[in-house]
């Protein structure tokens, strides 16, 4: 009579867990995308510098009625900070994670 014996097969055991760098990469990438959308929004909300014939007509009206400087200054500062954050996250993503 022939008997068969089963021998265990050595399979590589992989630990199931969370890679901390993977989580950090997702967080930085999410912040990067939010900063990019926010930067686009803030830049589009800023009032542009008028030029040409339409600027001469509208510019005269702004000199008479005044211009909202508080919002423009706030949007200018906000766009500067968002641009700096965008550059930092872009450098972090390119140097650390790739």
C-alpha positions in Angstrom: 0.0 0.0 0.0 1.2 3.5 -0.9 0.7 6.3 1.5 1.0 9.9 0.6 2.3 12.5 2.9 1.4 16.1 2.6 4.3 18.5 3.1 3.5 22.2 3.8 4.4 24.6 1.1 6.5 27.6 2.1 4.6 30.6 1.0 5.8 34.1 1.7 3.8 35.6 4.5 2.9 39.2 4.0 1.9 41.3 6.9 -1.4 43.1 6.4 -1.0 46.7 7.6 -0.9 50.3 6.6 2.2 51.9 5.1 2.7 55.2 6.9 4.4 56.8 3.9 1.4 55.8 1.7 -1.0 57.5 4.1 1.2 60.6 4.3 1.4 60.6 0.5 -2.4 60.6 0.2 -2.7 63.4 2.7 -0.1 65.6 1.0 -1.7 64.8 -2.4 -5.1 65.8 -1.1 -3.8 69.0 0.3 -2.1 69.7 -3.0 -5.3 69.2 -5.0 -7.3 71.4 -2.6 -4.6 74.1 -2.8 -4.6 74.0 -6.6 -8.4 74.3 -6.8 -8.4 77.1 -4.2 -5.6 79.0 -6.0 -7.5 78.9 -9.3 -10.7 80.1 -7.5 -8.9 82.9 -5.7 -7.1 84.1 -8.8 -10.3 84.1 -10.8 -12.1 86.1 -8.1 -9.5 88.9 -8.1 -10.3 92.0 -10.1 -7.9 92.4 -13.0 -6.0 95.5 -14.0 -8.1 97.2 -16.7 -6.4 98.1 -20.0 -7.5 99.4 -23.3 -10.7 101.3 -24.2 -13.0 99.4 -21.8 -10.5 100.0 -19.0 -10.5 103.8 -19.7 -14.3 103.9 -19.4 -14.5 101.6 -16.4 -11.4 103.1 -14.8 -13.1 106.5 -14.8 -16.1 105.1 -13.0 -13.9 103.4 -10.4 -12.1 106.7 -9.7 -15.5 108.4 -9.1 -17.1 105.7 -7.0 -14.1 104.1 -5.5 -12.9 100.5 -5.4 -13.2 97.8 -2.8 -9.6 97.5 -1.7 -10.2 95.3 1.3 -11.4 92.3 -0.6 -8.7 92.7 -3.3 -5.9 92.9 -0.7 -7.3 89.9 1.1 -7.5 87.9 -2.1 -4.0 89.0 -3.0 -2.6 87.8 0.3 -4.6 84.6 0.1 -3.3 83.8 -3.4 0.3 84.4 -2.2 -0.1 82.0 0.7 -1.9 79.4 -1.4 0.8 79.7 -4.1 3.5 79.1 -1.5 1.7 76.1 -0.1 1.2 74.7 -3.6 5.0 75.0 -4.2 5.8 73.4 -0.9 3.5 70.4 -1.5 4.7 70.1 -5.1 8.3 69.9 -3.9 7.4 67.5 -1.1 5.6 65.2 -3.5 8.4 65.3 -6.1 11.4 64.9 -3.7 10.1 62.6 -0.9 7.6 60.4 -2.7 9.1 59.9 -6.2 
